[in-house]
Amino acid sequence: MQESPDAVEKECALFQVLSTLIRQHGERTLKGGERHALRADIRQAIDYLHSDYHQPLAVSEIAAVAGLSEYHFMRTFQKLTGLSVHQYLTQIRLMRAKRLLSQGFDAAHTASEVGFFDQSHFIQEIRAILALHRVHLRRHRDGRGSYDRSCLMNRRRRCRSVSSC
């Protein structure tokens, strides 16, 4: 993790560790209620991620767009989207990269256009996704050789629609 030049990835890892510590040793003071009021703020942050995905971003910048503290933003974002900010940003970058690659751009150009630090980092993310898809396809093949297309996947998580994953 220390070798990664991605500030969002480092900050997400730090906040996940802090979140685990607080969850295990902290006490809850709020009871729900605030979740719906934050949707507009999180939506602004998501719009910001979609518009500035190609630039180096920091959690503090994204949280400022939402008007929240970094820690509260990270927890709320993950609760509402099901992904950490880094996972969400990586998905955006990979979707944009897929479009560029299909237009005939090479991997090095695509990596720099969509915000990966280098081609190696980009290829690493693609390999991780492809490995998950292979496992997913093996698990969801039915008797006729087709696949359950309704199952939604994201990196490092189980399928959401099939409990057997």
Secondary structure as GFF3:
##gff-version 3
##sequence-region A 1 165
A	DSSP	alpha_helix	7	25	.	.	.	ID=ss1
A	DSSP	three_ten_helix	36	38	.	.	.	ID=ss2
A	DSSP	alpha_helix	39	52	.	.	.	ID=ss3
A	DSSP	alpha_helix	59	66	.	.	.	ID=ss4
A	DSSP	alpha_helix	70	81	.	.	.	ID=ss5
A	DSSP	alpha_helix	85	102	.	.	.	ID=ss6
A	DSSP	alpha_helix	107	114	.	.	.	ID=ss7
A	DSSP	alpha_helix	119	139	.	.	.	ID=ss8
###
